[in-house]
């Protein structure tokens, strides 16, 4: 994933870019490195990513720009799906092929029935202990910094859910799988758990994120397509390929359109009448202005009034009078 061509010494002219881009992250880059490459190409003043992918991993990395960075938190809690290959018989310090081998054990002979029994034991809701090589923090420092120094600290198990775990193929010392899992699931740890079911060690040799909710059916954008856009003139020829509007992060929520007065008051943080098409009390709705501009999310309160939950427009207030 080479950087975009830019004349030496040419300063970046940052611009306000609002939207979500589903990058097909290539192997060999950290999530932040990939974000900064794309951010610089788009000249986006503000950006973030939702859900870290290890450098070895490829696949869907949602990049949020401008107002969309406010949606990163909701995307971080989404269900995700991966395709992975597990090598049996050896463990590494990182849990994947980028690490150093720390132990070896024989791999017993196994068949399809053994794989299914092992996978059955790992499906459903359970606890999983995060690895030392992770971005979780202890006393303000990422665990991976401690791990690189050879240190290990106790990590509290976390609740996860394995909604689907399917075997795609297997060999004498290899299992290829697909998994659909909840927030907080480490597929590197899952690989070790799979190996443990066979009484041996294991680590990931490949990992690809297939999708992140709510983008299961959405195509990813590869770096060459973005680079070609930049070389063809960038914004002068229109938005980059695959840049989605901010509201695509909330497809399951009902939408409401407001008139100009209610739009103004909502932007000021006031409560406003929801109107006759309002969802039931307690529901969260996507709210739009009269021209179709996405304003943000609002909660339907008692009496059919809308209270701002989060605004996704620049210069909008977050507090105001209780009533309009």
N, C-alpha and C positions, 0 to 999 in steps of 0.2 A: 504494500500500500504506500506507494511513493507520495511525497508531498506535491501539492499543486504547483505548477510552474508560476513563478512570480519574479519579475525583474529584481535583481539584487539592489537592496536599499529602498525598495518601494514599500512605503508604510501601508499597513492595512487600514482601509477606511471602514471602520465598524459601522454596522447598520442595525436597526431594529428588525429582527426576524422572529416571527411568531409561527410556531408549528412543530410537528413531530416528524422525524425521519427515522425509518426503520432500517438501520444499516445492517448489511450482511457483513459482520466483522470478520476480517481475515485472521488467520492464525499468526501469532508472533507479536501482536500488539496488546497492550493493556487496554482496558475499557476507556480510561482517561486519555491515553495517547490517541486512540481512535477518535474520541470526541473532539480533541483539540485539532486534529487534522481536518475534520469536517467543518468544525466551527471556523477555522481560518479560511477554508475554501469559500464558505458562505458569507464570510465577513460578519458573522453573527456576534452582536455585542454581548449576548448572554446565552449560556448553554449548560446543559447537564445531561447525565445519562441515568436511565432507570434499570437497575439490576446489573451488577458487575459480572462480566465474563472473564474467566482466566485468560492469560495471554495465549495458551495453547488452543483454547476453544474458538470455534467459529459460530456464525449464525446471528440470530436476531438480537440487536442491541438498540433499544429505543433511545433516540437522541432527542431531547426536548430543548427548544430554543425560545427565548423571550418569555412571553406569557405562559407558554407550555411548561416551563420549568416548575410552575406551581402544581402541575399534574404529576410530577415525578413520584411524589409520595404514594399516590393511589396506584400507580403502575408497579411500584416496588412490592406491593402486597398481592400481585396478581399470580394466578396459576401459570405455570410454564411447562413446556415439553422439550425433551432432549433426546438425541440419538447418541449412543456412546458405545465404545468398545472397551472391554475389560480384559486385561492380560492377567492370567492366573499364575501363581507360583512365585511371585516376587512383589515386595512392597517397596515404596519409595517414600522419602521424607515429605514430599509434597502431595503424595497421593495420585500423581500423574506422571506422564513420561518426561516431564521437564525436571524431575527431581533425581536424587541419587538413591540407588538401591540400598535399602537398609536391612533387608532380610530375604531369605528364600526358603520355600517349603515345597515338598513334592505335591503334585496335583493328582488326586485320585481319578480313576476312570469314572465318567458320568455320562448319562444319556438325557434325552428330552424330558423324561419324567422327573429326573432329579432336578433339572433346571426349573420346572414348573413348581415343584415342592419348595424349592429355595425361594422363588419369587413370591409364592403365596405367603410365606412367612414374613416377607418384607413389605407387602401391600397394606394399605389402610392407615389409620392414625396411630402414631407411635412417637417415641422420643429418639432424637439423634444428637450425638455430641459433635459440635463443630470442630473442624480441624485446627491445628495450630497455624497452618498456612492459610490464614483468612484475614479479612479486613476488620474483623471484630476488634474492639479496643479493650485494653486493660490499663487503667490509670492514664487514659488519654493516648496510649500508644497502640498501633495496630499489632495484632498477635504475630503477623508474619515477620515483623522486625525482631521480636523475641525469638521466633523460630530460627531465623537466620543466624542468631548467635548461639544456637544450640540449646536455648532455654525452652522449658515446657511448663505451662501453668494449668491449673484445673479449669475446665470449662463446663458450665452447667448445660445439661441436655436441654434441647428445645423441642417443642411439639411440632411435628411435621405431618403431612398427609401424602401418601403415595396413592394417587387415584388410579393410576394404570402403570403396569410394569410388564412389558411384553418382550419375549425373546425373538430376535430377528434371525439369528444364526449362532452356531457355536462350533468349536473345534476342541481338540484335546486340551488346550490351555488358553482358550479364548471364548468369550461370550459377547455377542453384539445385542444390544437392547435398546428399547425406547421406553421412556418414563415420562409420565405426566404427574407433576408434583406441586406442592404448595410452596409458599414463601418460606425461606429459611432452609430449604433442602440443599445439601451439598452432594452433588452427584459423585464427587471424588470419594466421599465417605460411603456413599451407596455402593460404589465399586468394591471397596474394602469389605462392606457388609455382605455383598454377594459372594466374594471369595471365602469369607468366614463360614458361610453356609455349607461350603464344600470342604471345610477343614484345612484351608490353605490361605495364602496371602494373595493380594491382588492390587492393581492400580489401573487408572485410566490410560489408554493409549490414544484415544480420540474422543472429542466431545463437540457436539453441534447443537445449538439451541434452535429448535424448529419454530417455536412461536412463543409469544407472551400475550396473555389476555390483556385487552380485548382485541388483539390483532391476529387471531388464528388464521383467518383467510386472507390476510393482507400480504402482498408481495414485498419482499425485502429489496433494498437498493444496494447494488455493489459499488465499490469505490471507483472502478473504471468508468461507470456511467456518470458519476459525480464529477470526476476529473475531466471527462469529455465535455460536460456542461460548462465547467470553468474555462476550458480552452476555447469554447465556442463563443465566449463573451459573457458568461455568467448571467447576472441579473438583467443585463441589457436584452437578453433573449427570453426573459421570463423566469419564473421560479425554478428551482432545481427539481430534478425528477424525484417523485415520491414524497414531496413535502406535504404532509397531511395537516388539515386545520386542527386547531387546539381541541375542539369539541369531539374529535374522534376518540379521545381518551375516555369518553363517557357515553358509549352508544346505547347502553341499557336504560338510561334515565329518560323520563318523558320530557318533552320540550314545550316551552311556553313562549309566545311572542308578546312583547309589551309595546304599548304606544309610546310616543315621544316623552310624555310627562312622566309616566311611570319609569321609563328608562332612566331619565335624569335623576329621579329620586332614588332609584335603586343604586345608581352609580355613586350617589352620595352616602350610601349605607343605610338609607331609610327602609322601613317596611312599607310595602305597597300592596294594593288589592291584586290578588292572583287572577281574577276574572272567572267567567263561567266554565272555562275548560280546565280549571285547576285539578290536579290529582288530589287524592285523599290527604287528610291531615297527617303530617309526619313524613310525607314523601319528599324526596329531593328531586329537583327538576333542573334541566338545562334551560337557561333563560336567554332570550334573544331580543335585540332591539328591533324597531320597525323596518330597518333595512336588512335584517337577517344577521346583524353583527352578534357574535356570541359574547354575551356579557359575563356569564359565569354560572355558578350553582347557587340555588336558593332552596330553603326549606319551607314547606307549606305549613303555616302555623294555624292555630285556632281562629275561626272567623274567616278563613280563606285569604289570609294575608301571606305575603312572601317575605321571608327574612334572609338576608344575604348570608350565605355560607362561605363562598369564596368568589371574588371577582377576578376575571381574566382580561381586564382592559386596563390600559395605562392611565395613570392619573386619577384613578377612582378612589374614593374614600372607603374606609372599612367600618366607620362608625357614623352614626347620625341619630336624629331623634327617634324615639320609639315608634312614632306614628307619623304618617305623611299628612 
